[in-house]
């Protein structure tokens, strides 16, 4: 009978924990079309794979709140995504707004520590109000709640970290998104340091959720998120897709996938995407999609720094990172945001052993007073420094223009293992039009201008670089895919089984 009573108590407590914030709160979420925390787990992970850790956790500071703090507002455990183990934390907004407390902080810390020590990705589904009040108030509350885990926000990129912002995401949900390798927001969500209510009380400033930290702000201005989704199902699909390109931890090579039927079928027409006029814009993504395996392109930060394209993809079934200039925006000239976006991506790929493909068509860096106020020299040198620290294989293909210092940052010289170029490539310190005016002192309309311009242009042709072996190959555009597949195999990290040195593993995740 004693055992029977204990089991009845167990079932009662378990049912209470699984009920989350109660029927009324769950019904309101359903009416708004929002999944609850446990439904989110079911939507994200492989069927039947979730095993919970901390089911019976409740408020540790106020034991009298046990009945209203089911799982203490954060559901944690382990699951599989596409057959691979992951550590998982899903915030339950129906329990005190999933505010951060002493107990649920221990749960998150346990997940992060286990993910790092056992080599598995960690996924955090955020929706939270910030620190729990009054738990955090006063010296006792601060002493119990904050600063007790020095590794809480340490990122050494041992394993991939993914974070999603679904709904109000203040405090920990925002911090973890800014620490992550892949951050995604659901449209209509808000990610910020503090809520509009606190801002209004503290500063007398009235702001709405969208202006404070909506998806447009972070996708287009701050660059703090990598992707946006219209639905929760799309959020989970993109999380699964991102993880599919990455290894489970930094000491293994990325997974391989079958080559989809139809891959490379457009290569014979790839040159049609490049205009014959060297000043005409075009969308580099059309060239990328043709080169890589069919439907494998997964672009990050597409609305930020958009004179550059950064994307995960597969080539011959193997994960690669693609960095490319996109002349559709600013003619491919790189501004501060584009530099930061590329550096973030270089660090991601190098930390997780993903080889890099660099496609070049840029007139250089954006110049002028606005660029200087934006700290252009520092961002360019961050870019340059990152390129010197890359330890994964990297191949460059010069499609059209490669001018000035951007030539080096985009893989020129010894900053790539192999440089190939299309016959359409031109290399120089600056635009031939500007160089003609500076060197010869003539401008458009002058008698000698066209002759002098032709002279400068001739010097910029790729054949000169090929003649001094600064380009290892000049290739037919139609042969680019086959060439790259073969050369990635040539330069693979055989002696370390595909694992690089990860010299940038501690690079800041948000700056």
C-alpha positions in Angstrom: 0.0 0.0 0.0 2.9 2.4 0.8 4.3 1.8 -2.7 0.8 2.3 -4.2 0.4 5.6 -2.4 3.8 6.8 -3.7 3.0 5.9 -7.2 -0.3 7.8 -7.0 1.7 10.8 -5.7 4.1 10.4 -8.6 1.2 10.4 -11.2 -0.4 13.4 -9.5 2.8 15.4 -9.6 3.6 14.3 -13.1 0.2 15.3 -14.4 0.6 18.7 -12.8 3.9 19.2 -14.4 2.6 18.2 -17.8 -0.3 20.6 -17.5 2.1 23.5 -17.7 0.3 26.8 -16.9 -3.2 25.3 -16.8 -6.1 24.7 -19.2 -7.1 28.4 -19.4 -3.7 29.7 -20.5 -3.2 26.8 -23.0 -6.7 27.4 -24.5 -5.9 31.1 -25.0 -2.7 30.2 -26.9 -4.6 27.8 -29.0 -7.2 30.4 -29.9 -4.3 32.7 -31.0 -2.9 30.0 -33.2 0.2 29.5 -31.0 1.6 26.1 -30.2 2.4 25.5 -26.5 5.9 24.4 -25.4 5.2 20.7 -25.5 3.5 20.9 -28.9 6.6 22.8 -30.1 8.8 19.9 -29.0 6.6 17.4 -30.9 6.8 19.5 -34.0 10.6 19.9 -34.0 12.0 16.5 -33.0 11.8 12.9 -34.2 8.7 11.1 -33.1 9.0 9.6 -29.6 12.6 10.7 -29.2 12.2 13.3 -26.4 13.3 12.4 -22.9 12.7 15.0 -20.3 15.2 16.3 -17.7 13.8 18.2 -14.7 10.1 17.4 -15.1 9.5 18.0 -11.4 11.5 21.3 -11.1 9.6 24.2 -9.5 10.5 27.6 -8.0 13.4 27.0 -5.6 13.3 30.4 -3.9 9.5 30.3 -3.1 8.5 26.7 -2.4 4.9 27.9 -1.8 4.8 28.6 -5.6 5.3 25.0 -6.5 1.8 24.5 -7.8 2.1 27.5 -10.2 5.6 26.9 -11.4 5.3 23.6 -13.4 8.8 22.7 -14.7 9.7 26.2 -13.6 8.7 27.6 -17.0 11.4 25.9 -19.0 11.1 22.4 -20.5 14.4 20.7 -20.9 15.7 17.3 -22.2 17.3 15.4 -24.9 15.8 14.3 -28.3 16.8 13.4 -31.8 16.5 15.6 -34.9 16.9 13.6 -38.1 18.4 10.7 -36.1 21.0 12.8 -34.3 21.0 13.6 -30.5 20.4 17.2 -29.4 20.0 18.9 -26.1 16.8 20.9 -26.0 15.3 23.8 -24.0 11.8 25.0 -24.8 10.5 28.0 -22.8 6.9 27.6 -21.5 5.4 31.1 -21.5 2.3 29.9 -19.7 4.4 29.5 -16.5 5.3 33.0 -15.2 6.2 34.1 -18.7 9.1 31.6 -18.7 11.0 34.1 -16.6 14.5 33.2 -15.5 14.9 31.7 -12.0 17.4 29.8 -10.0 15.9 26.4 -10.8 15.4 26.8 -14.5 18.8 28.4 -14.9 20.2 25.1 -13.5 18.2 23.2 -16.1 19.6 25.3 -19.0 23.1 25.1 -17.6 22.8 21.3 -17.4 21.7 21.1 -21.0 24.5 23.3 -22.2 27.1 21.5 -20.2 26.0 18.1 -21.4 25.8 19.2 -25.0 29.4 20.5 -24.9 30.8 17.5 -22.9 29.0 14.9 -24.9 29.2 16.5 -28.4 25.7 17.3 -29.4 24.0 20.4 -30.8 21.8 22.5 -28.4 18.5 24.0 -29.5 16.8 26.7 -27.5 13.2 27.8 -28.3 12.8 31.2 -26.7 9.8 33.1 -25.5 10.3 34.9 -22.2 9.8 38.0 -20.1 13.3 38.2 -18.6 14.5 37.7 -15.0 11.8 36.6 -12.6 10.6 39.3 -10.1 10.7 39.4 -7.2 13.2 36.4 -7.1 16.0 38.5 -8.5 15.4 41.6 -6.4 17.7 42.6 -3.6 21.2 41.4 -2.7 20.0 37.9 -1.8 18.1 37.4 -5.0 21.1 38.7 -7.1 23.5 36.4 -5.2 21.3 33.4 -5.8 20.3 34.1 -9.4 23.1 35.8 -11.4 26.7 35.1 -12.1 27.0 31.7 -10.5 27.8 29.8 -13.8 30.8 31.3 -15.5 30.2 29.1 -18.6 26.6 30.3 -19.1 27.4 32.6 -22.0 30.8 31.3 -22.9 31.0 30.3 -26.6 33.9 28.2 -27.7 31.9 26.6 -30.5 32.4 23.0 -29.4 28.9 22.2 -30.6 26.3 24.1 -32.7 23.9 26.3 -30.8 20.6 27.2 -32.4 18.1 29.7 -30.9 14.6 30.7 -32.0 12.6 33.8 -30.9 8.9 32.9 -30.9 6.8 35.7 -29.4 8.1 38.1 -26.7 11.8 37.3 -26.2 13.4 39.4 -23.6 16.3 38.6 -21.3 17.6 35.0 -21.7 15.9 34.4 -25.0 17.6 37.4 -26.5 21.0 36.6 -24.9 21.0 33.0 -26.2 20.0 34.1 -29.7 22.9 36.6 -29.7 25.3 33.7 -28.6 24.0 31.2 -31.2 25.4 30.0 -34.4 21.9 30.2 -36.0 19.2 32.5 -34.8 15.7 32.6 -36.3 12.7 34.8 -35.6 9.0 34.2 -36.2 7.4 37.2 -37.7 5.4 39.1 -35.0 8.0 38.2 -32.4 10.1 40.7 -30.4 13.7 40.3 -29.3 15.1 43.0 -27.0 16.9 43.7 -23.8 13.7 44.9 -22.0 10.0 45.1 -22.6 8.2 48.3 -23.7 6.6 48.5 -20.3 9.9 48.7 -18.5 11.3 51.2 -21.1 8.3 53.4 -20.6 8.6 53.4 -16.8 12.4 53.9 -16.8 12.7 56.4 -19.7 9.3 57.8 -20.3 9.6 56.5 -23.9 6.7 54.9 -25.6 7.7 52.3 -28.1 5.8 49.4 -29.7 7.0 45.8 -29.9 7.9 45.9 -33.6 10.0 49.1 -33.4 11.7 47.9 -30.3 12.9 44.6 -31.6 10.8 43.2 -34.4 12.0 40.9 -37.1 12.7 43.7 -39.7 15.0 45.5 -37.2 17.1 42.4 -36.6 17.0 41.0 -40.1 17.8 44.3 -41.9 19.5 46.6 -39.4 21.2 44.8 -36.5 22.0 41.6 -38.3 21.4 39.7 -35.1 19.2 37.0 -36.7 20.0 34.7 -39.6 16.6 33.8 -40.8 12.9 34.8 -40.6 9.8 32.6 -40.8 6.1 33.1 -41.3 5.0 30.1 -39.3 6.3 28.0 -36.4 6.4 25.0 -38.7 8.7 27.0 -40.9 10.9 27.9 -37.9 11.3 24.2 -37.1 12.0 23.2 -40.7 14.8 25.8 -41.0 16.3 24.6 -37.7 16.4 21.1 -39.0 17.8 22.2 -42.3 20.6 24.3 -40.7 21.7 21.4 -38.5 21.8 19.1 -41.5 24.8 20.9 -42.8 26.8 20.8 -39.6 28.6 18.1 -37.6 27.3 17.3 -34.1 30.5 18.7 -32.6 33.8 20.4 -33.6 35.9 17.3 -33.7 34.1 15.6 -36.6 33.6 16.4 -40.3 30.2 17.6 -41.5 27.7 14.9 -42.6 27.3 14.0 -46.3 24.1 13.6 -48.2 23.1 11.9 -51.5 23.5 14.1 -54.6 20.0 15.1 -55.8 18.9 14.2 -59.3 19.3 17.1 -61.6 22.3 18.7 -59.8 24.5 20.6 -62.3 22.0 20.3 -65.2 22.1 24.0 -65.8 25.9 24.3 -66.1 26.0 24.6 -69.9 24.0 27.9 -69.6 25.7 29.3 -66.5 27.4 32.1 -68.5 24.0 33.5 -69.5 23.6 34.9 -65.9 26.7 37.1 -66.4 26.0 40.3 -68.5 28.4 41.1 -71.3 28.6 44.7 -70.1 31.1 44.8 -67.2 29.0 47.5 -65.5 25.7 45.8 -65.6 24.3 44.3 -62.4 23.0 40.7 -62.0 22.0 38.4 -59.2 25.0 36.2 -58.1 22.6 33.8 -56.4 21.5 32.5 -59.8 25.1 31.4 -60.5 25.4 29.8 -57.0 22.2 27.8 -57.4 23.4 26.5 -60.7 26.8 25.4 -59.2 25.7 23.7 -56.1 23.6 20.6 -55.6 20.0 21.0 -56.5 17.8 22.8 -53.9 20.7 22.8 -51.4 21.3 26.5 -51.0 20.5 27.8 -47.5 21.2 31.5 -47.2 21.9 33.2 -43.9 21.2 36.9 -43.2 19.7 37.5 -46.7 18.4 40.9 -45.8 21.5 42.2 -44.1 24.8 43.3 -45.8 23.2 42.2 -49.0 26.0 43.1 -51.3 27.4 39.8 -50.0 25.8 36.4 -50.1 26.6 33.9 -47.3 25.0 30.5 -47.6 25.4 26.9 -46.6 25.0 24.4 -49.5 26.2 21.1 -50.7 28.5 20.3 -53.6 28.8 16.7 -54.7 26.8 15.8 -51.5 29.3 17.5 -49.2 28.6 20.6 -47.0 30.3 23.8 -48.1 30.0 27.4 -47.1 29.5 29.9 -49.9 30.8 33.5 -49.7 30.0 35.6 -52.7 29.7 39.2 -53.8 26.3 40.2 -55.2 26.5 42.9 -57.8 22.7 43.3 -57.6 23.3 45.5 -54.5 25.9 48.3 -54.5 27.5 46.7 -57.6 29.0 44.2 -55.2 30.9 46.8 -53.2 31.4 45.7 -49.6 30.2 47.9 -46.8 30.6 47.4 -43.0 27.6 45.2 -42.7 28.7 43.0 -45.5 32.1 42.6 -43.9 30.6 41.7 -40.6 28.2 39.2 -42.1 31.1 37.5 -44.0 33.3 37.4 -40.9 30.4 35.8 -38.9 30.0 33.2 -41.6 33.8 32.5 -41.9 33.9 31.8 -38.1 30.9 29.5 -38.3 32.3 27.4 -41.1 35.9 27.3 -39.8 34.7 26.3 -36.3 32.6 23.4 -37.7 35.0 22.2 -40.4 32.9 23.3 -43.4 35.1 24.1 -46.5 34.6 27.5 -48.1 33.8 28.5 -51.7 34.5 32.2 -52.5 32.9 33.6 -55.6 34.3 37.0 -56.5 32.9 40.0 -58.3 33.5 43.2 -56.4 34.8 46.7 -57.2 36.1 46.9 -53.7 34.9 48.4 -50.4 32.4 51.2 -50.0 34.2 54.5 -49.4 33.2 57.9 -48.2 32.3 59.7 -45.0 29.4 57.4 -44.1 31.7 54.4 -44.4 34.3 56.0 -42.2 31.7 56.8 -39.5 30.6 53.2 -39.7 34.2 52.1 -38.8 35.1 50.8 -42.2 38.8 50.4 -41.6 38.2 48.3 -38.4 35.6 46.1 -40.1 37.9 45.5 -43.2 40.7 44.5 -40.9 38.5 42.2 -38.9 37.7 40.6 -42.3 41.3 40.4 -43.2 42.3 38.9 -39.9 39.6 36.3 -40.1 40.8 35.3 -43.6 44.3 34.7 -42.2 43.0 32.4 -39.5 40.9 30.1 -41.8 42.1 26.5 -41.5 39.4 24.7 -43.6 39.9 24.2 -47.4 38.9 27.3 -49.3 38.6 27.7 -53.1 38.1 31.0 -54.9 36.6 31.6 -58.3 37.0 35.1 -59.8 33.9 35.6 -61.9 34.3 39.2 -62.9 35.8 42.1 -61.0 38.4 41.8 -58.1 39.8 45.2 -57.1 42.0 46.6 -54.4 42.2 45.3 -50.9 39.0 43.4 -51.5 40.9 41.1 -53.8 42.9 39.9 -50.8 39.9 39.7 -48.4 38.0 37.7 -51.0 40.6 35.0 -51.1 43.3 36.5 -53.3 47.0 35.6 -53.1 47.7 33.0 -50.4 44.3 33.5 -48.8 42.9 30.6 -50.8 44.2 27.1 -51.4 43.3 27.4 -55.0 42.3 30.4 -57.2 40.6 29.8 -60.4 39.0 32.4 -62.7 36.7 32.7 -65.6 38.0 34.3 -68.8 35.7 37.2 -67.9 37.7 38.1 -64.8 39.6 41.3 -64.4 42.0 42.2 -61.6 43.3 45.6 -60.7 43.9 48.0 -57.8 40.8 50.0 -58.8 38.2 50.6 -61.5 39.9 51.1 -64.9 37.8 54.2 -65.4 39.2 55.8 -62.2 42.7 54.6 -62.9 42.7 56.1 -66.4 41.8 59.5 -65.0 44.4 59.3 -62.2 47.3 57.8 -64.3 46.7 59.6 -67.6 44.8 62.7 -66.5 42.1 62.2 -69.1 38.4 61.9 -68.6 35.4 60.6 -70.7 35.0 62.7 -73.8 38.7 63.6 -74.1 40.5 62.6 -77.3 42.8 60.1 -75.7 40.4 58.7 -73.1 39.2 55.5 -75.0 42.7 54.5 -76.0 44.1 55.0 -72.5 41.2 53.1 -71.0 41.8 50.2 -73.4 45.4 50.2 -72.3 44.4 50.0 -68.6 41.8 47.4 -69.3 44.2 45.2 -71.1 46.4 45.2 -68.1 43.5 44.1 -66.0 42.7 40.9 -67.9 43.1 37.6 -66.1 45.8 36.3 -68.4 48.5 38.4 -66.6 47.6 36.8 -63.3 47.6 33.3 -64.9 51.0 34.0 -66.4 52.6 34.5 -63.0 50.7 31.6 -61.3 48.7 34.0 -59.1 45.7 32.1 -60.4 46.2 28.4 -60.5 43.6 27.8 -63.2 41.6 29.7 -65.8 38.5 27.6 -66.5 35.5 27.5 -68.8 32.5 28.7 -66.8 30.6 25.5 -67.8 33.2 23.3 -66.1 33.2 25.2 -62.8 31.1 22.7 -60.8 33.2 19.7 -61.9 36.4 21.6 -61.2 35.3 22.6 -57.7 34.1 19.1 -56.7 37.5 17.7 -57.8 39.6 20.5 -56.1 37.7 20.2 -52.8 38.7 16.6 -52.8 42.3 17.5 -53.6 42.5 20.0 -50.7 40.5 18.0 -48.1 42.0 17.7 -44.6 43.1 14.1 -44.9 45.5 13.9 -41.9 42.9 15.2 -39.5 39.9 13.5 -41.0 38.3 16.7 -42.1 38.8 18.6 -38.8 40.4 22.1 -38.9 42.4 24.0 -36.3 39.4 26.2 -35.3 41.5 29.3 -34.5 38.5 31.5 -34.3 36.4 29.4 -32.0 36.2 32.1 -29.3 35.5 35.0 -31.8 32.5 37.1 -30.5 29.1 36.0 -31.7 27.6 39.5 -31.8 29.7 42.7 -32.1 
